[in-house]
Amino acid sequence: MTTFATRPRPNSRPQSNIRSGRAPFEFYPTPPEAVRALLSVETFDGDIWEPACGDGAISKELIKAGHNVTSTDLIDRGFGQGRSDFLKSTQPLAKNIITNPPYGTHGLGDAFVRKALIHCQKTGGSVAMLLNLRSLCNPDRTPKFCKTPPAAIYALDELICWPEGKPTSSSARIAKQQYYWAVWKPGHQGAPRLWWLSTKRFKDQ
């Protein structure tokens, strides 16, 4: 597996974002149906590291599915190990990495992808990232995706990652965001598989 060829810029860490209109410290919890949809089409052999675990939204679903999960985050939200800076990590904590990375500014999301691929190049594991659909159409990322393409891209419908998990504190712009899972696998070469995933049947009733 080759690495995602982008370099994190200085200060590429989640900020409080009080003035930016973004959620404090990029906290956008992942709805459980997003994880369930991913697990309906992908399998992950070995343990999993969730390096931006937040309140455990992704980790809890992975654990329910029978996976052994190591959960860390820069911010301590009462789940997993807080004060853990993924971008400064030097050794992988699990074979696979699955997360909804903070986007922020200064290439923060790209830095997460790059670091995850570096770690999983060592372990022979897979990387799954929940990303904003607009990131597929960014001219700065096009050559990077072409150099290190995901093995699969799963476009999700009916999915909103509310700021701090609170729909009432969200803007209309947030409600219009679209997401996809990008999955990198060891040894993959060539074009990614593109598929559509409906989240409706995976929602809590």
N, C-alpha and C positions, 0 to 999 in steps of 0.2 A: 504494500500500500504506500503510495507516495503521499507527500504532505500537501496541504492546501497552501498554495504559495502566496501568502499575504503576511505582512508584518504588522503586529499591533502597534498603534501609535502611542506616544507618551500619554500617561494618565488614562489609559484605556481600562478604567474600572468604573463600576456603577456608581453614580453620584446621587445625591438626594433629589435632584431634579425639581426643586421647589418652584423654580422660575421657568422651567422648560415646558410645562404642561404634561410631562410624563409622570408616571407613578413614582413615588419615592423609591430610590434604589432599584428601579426597573422591576418592580414586583407585580408581575402579571401571572397569577396562578393558572396552571393548565387544567382545563376541564377534564374530568376522568374519561369521558367518551373519546377524547383524542388519543389517549394511551391505549384504551381498549381496541380502538380501530387499528392502531399500529400493530398490536399483538395478534390481530386477526389475520394479518398478511405476512408478518415477519416473525422469525424465531431467533432467539439469542442464546447461543451456547456459552455457558459460563456465567460468572457473577457480573454485576452491573454497577457502575459508578454513576450517580446522579450528582454532578458538581455544582448545580444551581438549584438546590432542592426546595428552597423557600419554606413553605409550610408542609411540604411532603406530598404535594398533589400527585406528581408522577411516581415517586417512590412507593407510595401506598398501593397504587394500582399494580405496579410491578411485583410487589411483595404478595399481593392477593393472588397473582398469577403464578406464584411459586418460585420467584426469582430471589436470589440472595443479593441484596442491594446495600451499597455503601453510599450514604447521603451526606453531602457537605454543602456549605454556602458561605459566602463572605459575610452575610448578615445572619445573625442568630435569631431565628423565628420560632424557636422552641421545638424544632425537629432536626434530627441529624446533628452534625458537628458544625457549629458556627465558627466565624473568624477564620475560615479556610479559603485562601485566595487561589482559585483554580489556575489563573494565569501565571502564578509563581510556582506551581507544583512542578517537581522534577521527576517524579516517579508515578506511574499509574497505580490507582488503588483497586482496580478491577480490570477484568479482561475487556468488557464492553463499556461504552459510555452512551447514555441516553439523557437528554436534557432539553429544556426550553431556555436557551441562553438569553442573557440580557442583551438588548440591542444597543441602547444608549447612543453615544456619539463616539467619534474617533475610531471607528472600526471595531468596536467592542465585540459585536456578534461574530465578525470574521476572525477575531483573535481567539474566541472560544472554539470555533471550528478547527482552526489551525492547531491549537494546543491538543484538542481531542484526537485529531488524526496522528499527531506525533506520538501521543501515548499509545494509541491502539496499533500503531506500526510496530511497537515493541511487543505488544501482547498477542497480536494476531486476531484481535477482536473487531467488532463492528461499532460504528458510530451512528446514532440517530439523533437528528436535531430538528426541533419544531421551529420553523422559520417563517417569516413574513413572505407571502407570495411575491411581493414586489422585488424581493432580493434576486429573483431569477432574471429580472429584466434590467439589472443595473449594469451599465457599460463597464464600470470598473471591475465587476465580478465575472463578466463573461469569459475573459481569458483564464481566470482562476478555476471556474467550473469546468472549462474545456480541458485544462491540464490535469485536474483531479476530479473527474466526474463522479457523482454518487452512483451507486449501483441501482438505486430506485428513488423515484420521486412520487409521493402520494399526495395529491391535492385533496384537501379536506373541505367539506361544505358545512354550513351551519355551525361554525365554531367561533366563539368570541372569548378572548382572554381578557377579562375585565381587570382594570387597574385595582390592585389589592383585593381582587375578587368581588368588587362592589359595583354592580351595574348602575346603581343610583349616582355614583360619583364619576361616571364615564361621560365622554363627549360623543357626539354623533360620528365623529371621525373614527373613533375606536371601534364602533359597531360595524363599520364598513371594512375593517381589516379582514384579509383572507390569509389562510395559513396552509403550509404543507410540511410533510415529513420528508427530510432528505436522509437517506441511509447509505452510508459508505461501508463496503465490505472488503476484507483483505483479498488482494489479488485481482480485484475487478478492473477490467479494461473495456473501453468502448463506451457507447451511448448508454444512458440510464434507462431503466424501465419506467415508463410513466403510467400511472393509474389513478383512478378516482376513488375516494373513500367517503361514503356517507356516514355521518356520525349519529344520525337519528336513532338507529336501532341499538346504539350503545349507550344512550342516555339513561339516567336513572328515571324510573317511572314514578 
